[in-house]
Amino acid sequence: MGKEQSDKKNTSLRLESSMLKALKIRAIEEDTSVQVILEHLVEEYLNNSKKQKKSKK
């Protein structure tokens, strides 16, 4: 993460309404934002993908 705000681009996604509601509630409970949660999850996913590709070599 750690990127400057100006480096970020907008995107959109579609989630089931119940999933989005649960995500918003979780963000409030953790005193964070949906944005931060999603960034963390995407970063984790990408890092895990890189590790899996390296282990296949």
C-alpha positions in Angstrom: 0.0 0.0 0.0 1.9 3.1 1.0 1.2 4.8 -2.4 0.4 8.5 -2.6 -3.3 9.3 -3.1 -2.4 10.9 -6.5 -1.1 7.5 -7.7 -4.5 5.8 -7.2 -7.1 5.2 -9.9 -10.8 4.8 -9.6 -12.6 1.5 -10.4 -16.0 0.1 -9.8 -17.2 -3.3 -8.9 -20.5 -5.0 -8.2 -21.2 -6.9 -5.0 -24.3 -8.5 -3.6 -26.1 -6.0 -1.4 -25.8 -8.3 1.6 -22.0 -8.6 1.0 -21.5 -4.9 0.7 -23.5 -4.3 3.9 -21.4 -6.8 5.8 -18.2 -5.3 4.4 -19.3 -1.8 5.5 -20.2 -3.0 9.0 -16.9 -4.8 9.3 -15.1 -1.6 8.2 -16.9 0.4 10.9 -16.1 -2.3 13.6 -12.4 -2.2 12.6 -12.4 1.6 12.4 -11.2 1.6 8.8 -12.8 1.9 5.4 -14.0 -0.4 2.7 -11.3 1.1 0.5 -8.6 0.1 2.9 -9.9 -3.4 3.3 -10.2 -4.0 -0.4 -6.7 -2.6 -1.1 -5.3 -5.0 1.6 -7.1 -8.0 0.1 -6.0 -7.2 -3.5 -2.4 -6.7 -2.4 -2.5 -10.0 -0.5 -4.0 -11.8 -3.5 -1.3 -10.4 -5.8 1.5 -11.3 -3.4 0.2 -14.8 -3.0 -0.1 -15.2 -6.8 3.6 -14.2 -7.2 4.7 -16.7 -4.5 2.7 -19.5 -6.1 4.3 -18.8 -9.5 7.8 -18.8 -8.0 7.2 -22.2 -6.2 6.1 -23.8 -9.5 9.5 -23.1 -11.1 
